[in-house]
């Protein structure tokens, strides 16, 4: 049995504009998730604590903790590039591969 929210979402998903907006949002969220997971995996592989990464990146420790533990992320590009640089990584954009 579906909840009211699930029924509402199913109805709205039938609307082309809603479905397009949802797909766009989902792609963006997925990209951020992949990027943050990659940075955290690199941090872990280098044996750096979140506090040490924050210190080396000159970022507030609470910002780094939130980045790697919060469910709803919206990090700034400045935060992401500072962390990537500290971890010896470079953020690179590329064309997505066709499915």
C-alpha angles and dihedrals in degrees: 000000000000124000122239090256092052092050091048092050092048090053093047092047087065090065110091095218092049092046091050093049091048092050091050092049092046092052092050094047091048091052092052091047092052092048094049092046090051092050092048092048090052091048090052093046090054090049094239122151117223089249092053092047089051092050094049092045093047090234127134109267092231090058091055092046091050092047093056099036111029121099098214108053130187104157121178119246088239090060093047094048093046091052093044090050092050090051092051093252134125125214109232130183120216139169112270117249114249114255 
